[in-house]
Amino acid sequence: MVLGQRIVERKAAVAQHLVQLQQRFIDSINNRDWTNEIYSLHLSENFTVRMDHFGEPYVRSRSDYIERFSKLVEQNPEYQCEALTIRANYNVKTGVATADAA
């Protein structure tokens, strides 16, 4: 019973941390803070993500991600990110944690 409770607590702590990180990314975009350490600390240089609101949906690097967002907000000065839902998942067996916002 104690081990099961620890796993639940660990998953909850990781999920909470991921939600906070996702919000920090959103805040940095809204503040146009492209030098925020969150990018270098939490996105590998070769990270890939699908982002359908860009013309080319696949972002293939940290620098590409920053460049695309900076161009987007330059062309749309009123642009603001808002997450209606942030989901976090942590697989205890594999150690893989993910978060996404919608």
N, C-alpha and C positions, 0 to 999 in steps of 0.2 A: 504494500500500500504506500509506503514512504517513497519508493522509487517512482511509482506512477505519479505521485503528487509533485515530485521534483521535475519530472519531465513536463508536466502541465505548466508548472511555474516557469521553467526555462523557455518553453515555447511562447508563453505569454510575454516574457521579458524581451525575447528576440523580436517578436511581432511588434511590440511597442517601440522598440528601437528603430525598426524599419519604417514604421509609420512616421516617426519623428524625422528620420533622414529624408523621406520622400517630401515632407513638408519643407525641409530646409532647401531642397532642390527647387521647389515651387517658389519659395521666398526669394531665392537668388535670381531666378528668372524675372520675377515681378520687380525686383530692385535693380535689374540690369547689372548684376554683380558677377561678371564673367570671370573674375579672378578669385572668386570665393574658393577657399581650400576644399570645400566639399567635392568639387570636381576631381581634383588630383588625389584626394584621399579615398574616394569611393567609386570612381569610374576608372577602369583600366584604360590605357591608351588605345587598346585594340577592341574595346567593347562594341557590341553590335546591338541595335534595337530597331524594331519596326515602329515607325511613327507615320501614320497615314495622313496626317495633316501637312506633311511636307510633300513637295512634288515627287521626289524620289523617296519611297517609303523607308528604305533601309539606311540607317546611320551606321557607319562602319568604324568610327573612332571617337574618342573623347573630343578631340579638336573639331571634328565634323559636327558633332552634337552642339557644341558651343557656337560654332560658326553659323549653323542653320538657325538656332534660336536668336542669335544676335541680329541676323538679317531679317528674320520674321518680325521682331519687335521694332527694328529700324523702319521697316515698311508699314508697320501698324503700331504707331506710338501708344495707342490706348490699350494694346494687348495686355491682358493679365491672365495668368493661370489660376485656375480654381479647381481643386479636387472635390468632387462630390462624394467620392468613395475612395479610400485607400485600403487595399487588401494586402495582407502580409501572410506569408506561409513559411514555415520552417520544418524541414524534414530531419528529424532527430537521427535517423539511421544514416543518411548521407551527409548531413551537416550543411545542406544547401538551403539557403534562405533567399526568398524573393519578395519583392513588393511591386505593386503597380497601382496606378491611380487612374480613375475614370471620372 
